[in-house]
Amino acid sequence: MRVLVTGAASGIGRATCLRLARDARTHGRPAGVAAVDIRASPELEKLAGELRGLGVEALVLPGDMGDAEAPARVVDAAVERFGGLDGVVSNAGINRPGRLANYAVDDWDRVFAVNTRATWLLARAAYPALKASRGALVAVGSMSGSEAHANLGAYGPSKAAVIMLARVLAQEFGLTASASTRSRRVWCAPG
């Protein structure tokens, strides 16, 4: 199992990395996890140490998913290190709360760049490797993507876009997708 996880230093990303490592260990399978976060940090290094302690080949990759070049760069690094990819978990996300009536355009663009565009760019960059391995893409959404929550600025619209993006990627890349409007995760796997 060779997986790249963005937003890996904390929260859902950290928990995902550790779960993948424990599952690989339980099943006696070798694993490589590329743990990506906006910058190198003590939290990311601690995670890498925990992954290695579970027998996983851990690769720490700094990458700001709001930078249009970063998704391809981290995918390329993971593919080079592991010889391919079996999964990508697009989990990096940010929120800049505020009322839309006076929301800054720069904040809107940054939230969409990290929360939505990065998933598309990760999928595009990883497609050849995922196709070769019959791998999967997981895009982490939010209930805010299907239920309106005031004062969250671009967050809800960006997560709604992620849910639809995963469905379109599934159609275009020949994958299957399932998503509940209440689901926090959209799963895409080869069909």
C-alpha positions as CSV (number, residue, x, y, z in Angstrom):
1,M,0.0,0.0,0.0
2,R,1.4,3.3,-1.1
3,V,-0.6,6.4,-0.1
4,L,-0.2,10.1,-0.2
5,V,-2.2,12.1,2.5
6,T,-2.4,15.9,2.5
7,G,-3.2,17.9,5.6
8,A,-1.3,15.1,7.5
9,A,0.1,16.9,10.5
10,S,-3.1,17.0,12.5
11,G,-6.8,16.0,12.7
12,I,-8.3,13.8,10.0
13,G,-5.1,13.7,8.0
14,R,-3.0,12.5,11.0
15,A,-5.6,9.9,12.0
16,T,-5.9,8.7,8.4
17,C,-2.1,8.1,8.2
18,L,-2.1,6.2,11.5
19,R,-5.1,4.1,10.5
20,L,-3.5,3.1,7.2
21,A,-0.3,2.2,9.1
22,R,-2.1,0.1,11.7
23,D,-4.2,-1.6,9.0
24,A,-1.1,-2.5,7.0
25,R,0.6,-3.8,10.1
26,T,-2.4,-5.9,11.1
27,H,-2.6,-7.5,7.7
28,G,1.2,-7.9,7.4
29,R,1.4,-5.7,4.3
30,P,4.3,-3.3,3.5
31,A,3.2,0.3,3.4
32,G,4.5,3.6,2.3
33,V,2.8,6.8,3.5
34,A,3.7,10.2,2.1
35,A,2.6,12.7,4.8
36,V,2.1,16.1,3.3
37,D,1.4,19.3,5.1
38,I,1.9,23.0,4.4
39,R,5.4,23.1,5.9
40,A,7.8,20.9,7.8
41,S,6.9,20.9,11.5
42,P,7.5,19.1,14.7
43,E,4.0,17.6,14.4
44,L,4.7,16.2,11.0
45,E,8.1,14.8,12.1
46,K,6.4,13.2,15.2
47,L,3.8,11.6,12.8
48,A,6.6,10.3,10.6
49,G,8.3,8.7,13.7
50,E,5.0,7.1,14.7
51,L,4.5,5.7,11.2
52,R,8.0,4.3,11.2
53,G,7.4,2.8,14.6
54,L,4.5,0.9,13.0
55,G,6.7,-0.4,10.3
56,V,5.7,2.1,7.6
57,E,8.1,3.8,5.1
58,A,7.2,7.4,5.9
59,L,8.0,10.2,3.5
60,V,7.5,13.8,4.9
61,L,6.7,16.3,2.2
62,P,6.1,20.0,2.8
63,G,3.6,21.4,0.3
64,D,1.2,24.3,0.3
65,M,-1.8,22.9,-1.5
66,G,-2.9,26.4,-2.4
67,D,0.2,26.7,-4.6
68,A,-0.8,25.4,-8.0
69,E,2.5,23.6,-8.5
70,A,2.6,21.8,-5.1
71,P,0.1,19.0,-5.8
72,A,2.1,17.6,-8.8
73,R,5.3,18.1,-7.0
74,V,4.3,16.0,-4.0
75,V,2.7,13.3,-6.2
76,D,5.8,13.1,-8.2
77,A,8.0,12.8,-5.1
78,A,5.8,10.0,-3.7
79,V,5.6,8.1,-7.0
80,E,9.4,8.3,-7.3
81,R,10.0,7.2,-3.7
82,F,7.4,4.4,-3.6
83,G,7.5,3.3,-7.3
84,G,3.8,4.2,-7.7
85,L,0.7,5.1,-5.7
86,D,-2.3,3.1,-4.6
87,G,-4.2,5.9,-3.0
88,V,-4.4,9.7,-2.5
89,V,-6.3,11.3,0.3
90,S,-7.0,14.9,-0.5
91,N,-7.6,16.2,3.0
92,A,-5.8,19.6,3.2
93,G,-8.4,22.3,4.0
94,I,-8.7,25.7,5.4
95,N,-11.4,28.1,6.6
96,R,-11.5,31.8,6.7
97,P,-14.8,32.6,8.3
98,G,-16.7,35.7,7.4
99,R,-20.0,37.1,6.1
100,L,-20.2,36.9,2.3
101,A,-21.5,40.5,2.1
102,N,-18.0,41.8,2.9
103,Y,-15.8,38.8,2.3
104,A,-12.4,39.5,0.7
105,V,-11.8,38.1,-2.8
106,D,-8.3,37.0,-1.7
107,D,-9.8,34.9,1.1
108,W,-12.4,33.4,-1.3
109,D,-9.6,32.5,-3.8
110,R,-7.3,31.0,-1.1
111,V,-10.1,28.8,0.4
112,F,-11.0,27.5,-3.1
113,A,-7.4,27.0,-4.0
114,V,-6.7,24.8,-1.0
115,N,-10.1,23.1,-0.5
116,T,-11.1,22.5,-4.1
117,R,-8.5,23.2,-6.7
118,A,-5.9,21.1,-4.9
119,T,-8.1,18.0,-5.1
120,W,-8.4,18.4,-8.9
121,L,-4.6,19.0,-9.3
122,L,-3.8,16.0,-7.0
123,A,-6.1,13.8,-9.0
124,R,-4.8,15.0,-12.3
125,A,-1.2,14.4,-11.2
126,A,-1.9,11.0,-9.6
127,Y,-4.1,9.7,-12.3
128,P,-1.5,7.7,-14.2
129,A,-0.2,6.1,-11.0
130,L,-3.7,5.4,-9.7
131,K,-4.8,3.9,-13.0
132,A,-1.7,1.6,-13.1
133,S,-2.3,0.3,-9.6
134,R,-6.2,0.4,-9.8
135,G,-5.9,2.8,-6.9
136,A,-8.3,5.2,-5.3
137,L,-8.8,8.9,-4.5
138,V,-10.5,10.0,-1.3
139,A,-11.6,13.7,-1.2
140,V,-12.5,14.9,2.2
141,G,-15.6,17.0,2.1
142,S,-17.8,18.4,4.9
143,M,-21.4,18.6,6.0
144,S,-20.9,22.3,5.2
145,G,-20.8,21.2,1.5
146,S,-24.4,20.1,1.6
147,E,-25.9,22.1,4.5
148,A,-25.6,25.9,4.6
149,H,-23.8,27.4,7.6
150,A,-23.8,31.2,7.8
151,N,-20.6,33.2,8.4
152,L,-18.2,30.5,7.0
153,G,-17.4,32.5,3.9
154,A,-16.2,30.4,1.1
155,Y,-15.8,27.2,3.1
156,G,-19.2,25.6,2.4
157,P,-19.2,26.5,-1.3
158,S,-15.7,25.1,-1.6
159,K,-16.7,21.8,0.1
160,A,-19.8,21.5,-2.1
161,A,-17.5,21.9,-5.1
162,V,-15.3,19.1,-3.8
163,I,-18.2,16.8,-3.6
164,M,-19.2,17.5,-7.2
165,L,-15.6,17.5,-8.3
166,A,-15.2,13.9,-7.0
167,R,-18.3,12.8,-8.9
168,V,-17.0,14.4,-12.2
169,L,-13.5,12.9,-11.6
170,A,-15.1,9.5,-11.2
171,Q,-17.0,9.9,-14.5
172,E,-14.0,11.2,-16.5
173,F,-11.3,9.0,-15.0
174,G,-13.5,5.9,-15.3
175,L,-13.8,5.4,-11.6
176,T,-16.9,4.8,-9.4
177,A,-18.0,7.3,-6.9
178,S,-20.5,7.3,-4.1
179,A,-21.3,10.2,-1.9
180,S,-24.1,11.0,0.5
181,T,-25.0,14.6,1.0
182,R,-24.4,13.9,4.7
183,S,-21.1,12.2,4.1
184,R,-17.9,13.9,5.1
185,R,-15.9,11.9,2.6
186,V,-16.4,11.2,-1.0
187,W,-14.8,7.9,-2.1
188,C,-13.6,7.3,-5.7
189,A,-12.3,3.8,-6.6
190,P,-11.7,2.0,-9.8
191,G,-14.8,0.4,-11.2
